[in-house]
Amino acid sequence: MTLEKHDLHHEFPEFKDEIRHLKMNDAHFARLFTEYHELDHEVHRIETGAENTSDDYLETQKKQRLLLKDQLFSMLKKAKTVA
């Protein structure tokens, strides 16, 4: 089973400049970005078998990751229209 990368640079390569700008200039975006990547790494460790947990916990973490990704994407789209 091949696991996909879900970091924001792979998910949204077209927003490379906006990601860099917002990480440096928007504390809220930077906090969400960090939270997203920590959660993504946790999910990846679970999916690769490096950590064991329940299926329910994994699904909860994936849903939280998706919620964060949606919030970050919305901020990226807004930043792109302003630029």
C-alpha positions, 0 to 999 in steps of 0.5 A, spaced: 500 500 500 502 506 497 501 512 502 500 519 499 503 525 502 498 530 505 503 536 506 500 542 504 506 543 499 504 537 495 496 538 496 497 545 494 503 546 489 500 552 486 500 556 493 507 555 494 508 563 495 502 564 499 504 558 504 511 562 505 508 569 505 502 567 510 507 562 515 511 568 516 506 574 516 500 571 519 500 568 526 493 564 525 495 561 519 502 559 522 499 556 528 494 552 523 499 550 519 503 547 524 497 543 527 496 541 520 503 538 519 503 535 526 497 531 525 499 529 518 505 526 521 501 522 526 496 520 521 502 517 517 505 514 523 499 510 524 498 508 517 505 506 516 504 501 522 509 505 526 504 507 532 498 503 534 491 505 535 484 504 534 481 505 527 476 510 531 482 514 533 485 514 526 478 516 523 477 522 528 484 524 526 483 524 519 477 528 520 481 533 524 486 534 518 481 535 513 478 540 517 484 544 518 486 543 510 479 546 509 481 552 513 488 553 510 485 552 503 480 558 504 486 562 507 490 561 501 485 562 496 483 569 499 491 571 500 491 569 492 486 574 490 489 579 494 495 579 491 
